[in-house]
């Protein structure tokens, strides 16, 4: 009983920020800036959402984010899958170095790369272009994809492939017919999670894109002006940005956790 | 559908059979080695790796090299526009930042900030993961939903929410704290002082990071054999003893991984500080990332900005050296 009470406390504390966002999004703007906070919207209104969409174009940034994230995921999965297969199913000289290398790549903080990437894209004429953003996003999506897919592959017993090969399948055939179908859920989870990561990226999007080409995350910055922040519409905007992502997350997080833990525990 | 069912049906025995750590790895690789070793298939793994390595070298390798060369150059606005060739600055950028008291203040602030955030994240994460093992299913479900919701929350959105919660005049937190007897908090500006403001940002970082830790640790906890815990209990171990001598050692690889990732992420915190301070962090809010960013893009001194970024990378490498050692060890066993 005591544990449950503690659990509910954790629930309330961790959940409060999210609740407060939704609560503010749906209450009249004047309630939002009342010194006595309203814990429930007195009247339920969509006014803040309307205002949020007026402040700055929403669909343009969302469309751009969508395109960039999808392309990044498609390239990431295609290329990452082959690499994951190599390091999880083959023994070869240099395998160790490749594994450590791919892990080490994740340790380079994005911020450290922003200056050379900025200069590079500037030189290539890719500054303020979606392709430039796609290229830079691969730096963090690719190592992530390789590592997670590897986690999913090591969970598929090798014996299944071997059995298929005994039955006359080639190595490729065994992969396509046996491993691939078992890996499909893991691939979906990795794609969705990779998509979310690309979608949520802020720094590169801020630095490499101009105002008229901004992406969804940077869009939220439009609510912060010199005269202060319009919080109620901003919470409405936040809700619009967060809800789809959270729903996607709900769908895949269980699979992701499994893949990540396998990756951590199995060499 | 059926594929998903088979995975769940097939996966557990393999996941549970070998003791966590090495186990399955070496034997797997050995059999694979016999099949491919040296023969005509030896090039296959490299063929599979080629696209990935090529992309990584291009998108990461080149900028990394450029980062290093930049940090030894005088590179400002004229060089950016191409009016002037970049000239070598030798060690100037480094001697300048290393001789600057402000830089060291930023380093110290960053280390304290990241260290605090990592410790808080790991401790809270572990406590919540352990708590989740003890609560009823419905409480567990409720907490899980909240965890996933905050985990999936875009950082930018989370930052906006926290800014609103901590707003001086209309923030609900000041109002709540004000209700405590003897506390006057209405109108309190959390961002008037660096340490307080950074504490708020740390809370934001921890709030966003805890879910991943809890969910991963929970997954790890399910791998701790019940028999081992019971045996320890029969031998007279208390709750702490069981945790210390049974649970902790089994979870160690996961904990090391989570801590390392947290160090990397928390040292790299940028949008939280940048957006919280409306794009212009005051001197007492500067951490290494924003400091490097400011030097490069506000003062237009890309050389110095790169030098700072490079120092950050080395600091990180030092911090995660332990993890790298463990990874190398795992590699050797194979």
Interface residues (C-beta under 8 A of the other chain):
Chain A: X3 X4 X6 X7 X8 X10 X11 X14 X15 X17 X18 X20 X21 X24 X32 X33 X34 X35 X36 X37 X75 X78 X79 X80 X82 X83 X85 X86 X87 X89 X90 X91 X92 X95 X96 X98 X99 X100 X102 X103 X104 X105 X106 X107 X108 X109 X110 X111 X112 X113 X114 X115 X116 X117 X118 X119 X120 X122 X135 X136 X138 X139 X142 X143 X146 X154 X155 X156 X157 X158 X160 X171 X181 X182 X184 X185 X186 X196 X199 X200 X202 X203 X207 X217 X220 X221 X223 X224 X229 X231 X234 X235 X238 X241 X242 X245 X246 X248 X249 X250 X253 X257 X258 X260 X261 X262 X264 X265 X266 X267
Chain B: X3 X4 X6 X7 X10 X11 X14 X15 X20 X21 X22 X23 X24 X25 X26 X28 X29 X30 X31 X32 X33 X36 X37 X41 X42 X44 X45 X46 X48 X49 X51 X52 X53 X55 X56 X59 X60 X62 X63 X64 X66 X67 X70 X80 X128 X131 X132 X134 X135 X136 X139 X140 X142 X143 X145 X146 X147 X148 X149 X150 X151 X152 X153 X154 X155 X156 X157 X158 X160 X161 X162 X163 X164 X165 X167 X169 X170 X172 X175 X186 X207 X210 X211 X215 X216 X218 X219 X220 X223 X253 X254 X257 X264 X267 X268 X270 X271 X275 X278 X279 X289 X292 X293 X296 X297 X302 X305 X306 X309 X310 X312 X313 X316 X317 X320 X324 X327 X328 X330 X331 X332 X333 X334
